[in-house]
Amino acid sequence: MKAVPKVNIDGLYLEDELVDDTFTGVVPFYSPALPITNGPEHLDTVTNASNPSTVDEPVDREPAGYIVGIPVPPGFFHPRFDLEAWRQYEDSIQAAEAAYQEAMRAWNSTPEEERGNRPVLNIPPMPALWIEGLTPEEIERITAPQPQAPSELDWLGTELVARELEMLEIRRQNETLGAQVVGLELRLLSLEGNPSEGGELHVRERF
């Protein structure tokens, strides 16, 4: 067994499918058949059940996708199998085989002494059948850098910086208060050393 790609009707990759090792080519797959109900619209189906010649008649259904025996090369964001290119490739193979058979018939009908080289079947090389299924805009969208949520370490670093800023602010306020206290102490000392200046100060304050 081997895994081969499974695509939808547009050729876009869906998933891998396990198939036999000898599987090649491209084959369709179908959605499960809908169950038969007992509604009036299905009376003909129920009636035909008694006639074995009509029970097993195949029902025409559109394929739901394809199983592709050609591996997906790496490097695609969302691979898409080019179904139209595959059909054209199949047509070119059939044309090459038809030309070979015609050449063989002509070669066989020619007298042996007049025959040239035996015709050779020239199978055209397989083109690149897997292509990118996303548009450039979609690829740009999914490859754009995504914003990342801060990690616990980043959060702890932010908290540490915030605490350091708070401590610096408190230290600055303490230095300002300390300078004011020192200024008041120096003024008190100067007043104690000069009582007359203190008296004049009290007089001015009284008025």
C-alpha positions in Angstrom: 0.0 0.0 0.0 1.0 3.6 -0.6 -0.4 7.0 0.2 -1.4 9.2 -2.8 -3.0 12.7 -2.8 -6.8 13.1 -2.9 -8.1 16.4 -4.4 -11.5 18.0 -4.8 -13.2 18.8 -8.1 -11.1 22.0 -8.4 -7.8 20.0 -7.9 -7.1 21.4 -4.4 -5.4 18.9 -2.1 -7.6 17.4 0.6 -5.8 14.5 2.2 -3.8 11.3 1.5 -5.5 8.1 0.4 -4.1 4.6 0.8 -4.1 2.7 -2.5 -2.4 -0.4 -3.9 1.2 0.0 -4.8 0.4 -0.5 -8.5 -2.0 2.4 -8.6 -1.2 5.1 -11.3 -3.1 7.8 -13.1 -6.0 9.9 -12.0 -9.4 8.4 -11.0 -12.6 10.0 -9.7 -14.2 9.3 -6.4 -17.9 9.9 -5.5 -19.8 11.0 -2.4 -21.8 8.3 -0.6 -25.2 7.7 -2.2 -28.2 9.4 -0.5 -30.5 7.0 1.4 -33.9 6.1 -0.1 -36.8 7.6 1.7 -40.5 6.6 1.7 -41.7 9.8 0.2 -44.1 9.9 -2.8 -41.2 11.1 -5.0 -39.5 7.7 -4.5 -42.5 5.5 -5.2 -41.1 4.6 -8.6 -37.9 3.4 -6.9 -39.7 1.2 -4.4 -41.9 -0.2 -7.2 -38.8 -1.0 -9.3 -37.3 -3.0 -6.5 -39.5 -5.9 -7.6 -37.9 -5.8 -11.1 -34.3 -7.1 -10.9 -33.5 -5.6 -14.3 -33.8 -2.0 -12.9 -32.5 -2.3 -9.4 -28.8 -2.4 -10.3 -28.9 0.3 -13.0 -26.1 2.7 -12.4 -27.0 6.3 -11.4 -25.1 9.1 -13.1 -23.4 11.2 -10.4 -20.9 14.0 -10.5 -17.5 13.1 -9.0 -16.7 14.6 -5.6 -13.0 14.7 -6.5 -10.1 12.7 -7.7 -7.4 10.3 -6.4 -4.1 11.2 -8.0 -1.3 8.8 -8.5 1.3 11.5 -8.9 3.1 12.6 -5.8 3.0 16.2 -4.6 6.4 17.9 -4.8 7.4 20.0 -1.8 7.3 23.8 -1.6 3.5 24.5 -1.9 1.3 26.1 0.7 -1.8 24.5 -0.6 -1.1 22.2 -3.6 -3.5 22.1 -6.5 -3.5 19.4 -9.2 -4.0 21.0 -12.7 -6.8 18.8 -14.0 -7.0 20.6 -17.3 -3.2 20.1 -17.9 -3.7 16.4 -17.0 -6.4 16.0 -19.6 -4.3 17.7 -22.2 -1.4 15.4 -21.3 -3.7 12.3 -21.7 -4.9 13.6 -25.1 -1.3 14.0 -26.2 -0.5 10.5 -25.1 -3.5 9.1 -27.0 -2.4 11.1 -30.1 1.1 9.7 -29.8 -0.2 6.2 -29.5 -2.5 6.6 -32.5 0.3 8.0 -34.6 2.5 5.0 -33.5 -0.2 2.5 -34.4 -0.7 4.1 -37.8 3.1 4.1 -38.4 3.3 0.4 -37.4 0.5 -0.6 -39.8 2.2 1.2 -42.6 5.6 -0.3 -41.6 4.1 -3.8 -41.5 2.4 -3.4 -44.9 5.6 -2.4 -46.6 7.7 -5.1 -48.1 10.5 -6.2 -45.8 13.3 -5.1 -48.2 11.7 -1.6 -48.4 11.1 -1.1 -44.7 13.1 1.4 -42.8 13.7 1.5 -39.1 10.9 0.2 -36.9 8.6 3.1 -35.7 9.2 4.2 -32.1 6.5 5.3 -29.7 7.3 8.8 -28.5 5.5 9.5 -25.3 5.5 13.2 -24.5 7.2 14.2 -21.2 4.8 14.8 -18.3 4.4 18.5 -17.6 4.4 20.1 -14.1 0.9 19.1 -13.0 1.1 20.3 -9.4 0.8 24.1 -8.9 0.2 26.5 -6.0 -3.5 26.7 -5.1 -3.3 29.9 -3.1 -3.2 33.4 -4.6 -0.2 35.7 -3.8 -2.5 37.8 -1.5 -3.5 34.7 0.5 0.2 33.6 0.8 1.2 37.1 1.9 -1.6 37.0 4.5 -0.6 33.7 6.1 3.2 34.5 6.0 2.9 37.9 7.6 4.4 38.1 11.1 1.8 37.5 13.7 1.7 39.5 16.9 2.8 37.4 19.8 1.4 37.5 23.3 4.0 38.5 25.9 5.5 35.6 27.7 5.6 35.3 31.5 9.2 36.4 31.4 8.3 39.5 29.5 5.5 40.3 32.0 7.9 39.9 34.9 10.4 42.2 33.2 7.7 44.9 32.6 6.7 44.6 36.3 10.3 45.0 37.5 10.8 48.1 35.4 7.6 49.6 36.8 8.7 48.9 40.4 12.1 50.5 39.7 10.5 53.6 38.3 8.2 53.8 41.4 11.3 53.5 43.7 13.1 56.2 41.8 10.1 58.5 42.1 9.8 57.8 45.9 13.6 58.5 46.2 13.2 61.8 44.4 10.4 62.8 46.6 12.4 61.9 49.7 15.4 63.9 48.5 13.1 66.9 47.9 11.5 66.6 51.4 15.0 66.1 52.9 16.3 69.3 51.3 13.2 71.2 52.6 13.8 69.9 56.1 17.5 70.8 56.0 16.5 74.3 54.9 14.1 74.7 57.8 16.7 73.4 60.3 19.3 75.9 59.0 16.8 78.7 59.3 16.0 77.8 62.9 19.7 77.6 63.7 20.2 81.1 62.3 17.2 82.4 64.3 18.6 80.9 67.5 22.0 82.6 66.8 20.4 86.0 66.2 17.6 86.7 68.8 17.1 90.4 67.6 16.4 89.2 64.1 13.9 86.8 65.6 12.3 89.5 67.6 11.9 91.6 64.5 10.5 88.6 62.8 7.9 88.2 65.5 6.9 91.9 65.3 6.5 91.7 61.5 4.4 88.6 61.9 2.2 90.3 64.5 1.4 93.1 62.0 
